[in-house]
Amino acid sequence: MKPLSFSALSPSSLSGPSHAWSSEDVFLPNGLPRAAVHEVFLSESETIPYLPSAFIIAGIYKAINSPANSATRRKITIWIGRDSWPTPYALPEELRADAYFLDPNAVDPSTGKKLLWTLDAALRCPAVGAVVTHCARLPFTLSQRFALAARSSGVIGIITRPYQALQIPSASPFRWEIAPYAAALREHPSWLVTLHKAKHSLPQNNKWIVDYEDETFSLRVSPVLVSGSSEESARERAAAFG
């Protein structure tokens, strides 16, 4: 088989200040769970696409830099396909230094097979900490393959998908939905994050309002509806994300 070819942007050509993303520890204290594929569904009415990117960036950053993973050597992050590329300057310094932006569709515009091939290879690579791509169509058999690859390698796989694909079955252990939250009296741009599927069990409190504070480039997270004590909620989250 001929080797896969693609255009890539290495971090060596990037310079300038980076954003300092952060999120509340009560939401995802160790970032997005590792060794798993996360499908992130974006609402068609999303008018601020930068915000879902912030959620993804913060989740990766906290996962790679959490104390639980301090013993692991530095990993790279891979962003596959232009539809998934954030501006490099939105990345924290640690992520930007080890980020690679691949565009397999530049040489395969008609089918997308090379994008899926690249995603499969990245999910199996021990040097990769996280891989992000956009995929409108994901057959169930492929979702099984990707879920097994991430589980074996420890990689965080993030696949953004259109909202209507939420109705299609998938083997991915985590499925998130991000939609605008236009409530009155909100001081900052906000959106609603809903966890539709979790690896082990879905927590009772599975909806959160996420505010983007552009003054500090940070995310502020609060649950929409809180049932039970904070200790119970923490145990539910640990069970869901563990």
BELSUL-V383275 format. One record per residue. N is the residue number from 1. RES is the residue in one small letter. D_FIRST is the distance of its C-alpha to the first C-alpha in whole Angstrom. Layout:
BEGIN
[[N,RES,D_FIRST] [N,RES,D_FIRST]]
END
This chain:
BEGIN
[[1,m,0] [2,k,4] [3,p,6] [4,l,9] [5,s,12] [6,f,15] [7,s,19] [8,a,21] [9,l,25] [10,s,26] [11,p,29] [12,s,30] [13,s,31] [14,l,33] [15,s,37] [16,g,40] [17,p,42] [18,s,40] [19,h,41] [20,a,42] [21,w,41] [22,s,43] [23,s,44] [24,e,46] [25,d,46] [26,v,48] [27,f,45] [28,l,41] [29,p,43] [30,n,40] [31,g,37] [32,l,35] [33,p,34] [34,r,31] [35,a,29] [36,a,29] [37,v,27] [38,h,30] [39,e,30] [40,v,32] [41,f,34] [42,l,35] [43,s,38] [44,e,39] [45,s,42] [46,e,40] [47,t,42] [48,i,41] [49,p,37] [50,y,38] [51,l,40] [52,p,37] [53,s,35] [54,a,38] [55,f,37] [56,i,34] [57,i,34] [58,a,37] [59,g,36] [60,i,33] [61,y,35] [62,k,38] [63,a,35] [64,i,34] [65,n,37] [66,s,39] [67,p,41] [68,a,39] [69,n,36] [70,s,38] [71,a,37] [72,t,33] [73,r,32] [74,r,31] [75,k,28] [76,i,26] [77,t,26] [78,i,23] [79,w,24] [80,i,21] [81,g,22] [82,r,25] [83,d,27] [84,s,27] [85,w,28] [86,p,32] [87,t,33] [88,p,33] [89,y,36] [90,a,37] [91,l,35] [92,p,37] [93,e,37] [94,e,35] [95,l,32] [96,r,32] [97,a,32] [98,d,29] [99,a,27] [100,y,24] [101,f,23] [102,l,20] [103,d,20] [104,p,16] [105,n,18] [106,a,19] [107,v,16] [108,d,16] [109,p,19] [110,s,19] [111,t,18] [112,g,17] [113,k,14] [114,k,13] [115,l,16] [116,l,16] [117,w,12] [118,t,14] [119,l,17] [120,d,16] [121,a,14] [122,a,18] [123,l,20] [124,r,19] [125,c,19] [126,p,22] [127,a,23] [128,v,23] [129,g,27] [130,a,26] [131,v,24] [132,v,25] [133,t,24] [134,h,25] [135,c,24] [136,a,26] [137,r,25] [138,l,24] [139,p,24] [140,f,25] [141,t,23] [142,l,20] [143,s,24] [144,q,24] [145,r,20] [146,f,21] [147,a,25] [148,l,24] [149,a,21] [150,a,24] [151,r,27] [152,s,25] [153,s,24] [154,g,27] [155,v,26] [156,i,27] [157,g,25] [158,i,27] [159,i,26] [160,t,29] [161,r,29] [162,p,32] [163,y,35] [164,q,35] [165,a,32] [166,l,34] [167,q,36] [168,i,32] [169,p,32] [170,s,29] [171,a,28] [172,s,29] [173,p,32] [174,f,33] [175,r,34] [176,w,36] [177,e,38] [178,i,39] [179,a,42] [180,p,44] [181,y,48] [182,a,50] [183,a,53] [184,a,57] [185,l,58] [186,r,54] [187,e,55] [188,h,51] [189,p,48] [190,s,47] [191,w,45] [192,l,44] [193,v,42] [194,t,42] [195,l,40] [196,h,39] [197,k,37] [198,a,37] [199,k,35] [200,h,39] [201,s,41] [202,l,42] [203,p,45] [204,q,48] [205,n,48] [206,n,45] [207,k,46] [208,w,46] [209,i,47] [210,v,45] [211,d,47] [212,y,46] [213,e,48] [214,d,47] [215,e,50] [216,t,48] [217,f,45] [218,s,45] [219,l,45] [220,r,48] [221,v,47] [222,s,50] [223,p,50] [224,v,51] [225,l,53] [226,v,54] [227,s,55] [228,g,56] [229,s,57] [230,s,54] [231,e,54] [232,e,53] [233,s,50] [234,a,49] [235,r,48] [236,e,47] [237,r,44] [238,a,43] [239,a,43] [240,a,41] [241,f,38] [242,g,39]]
END
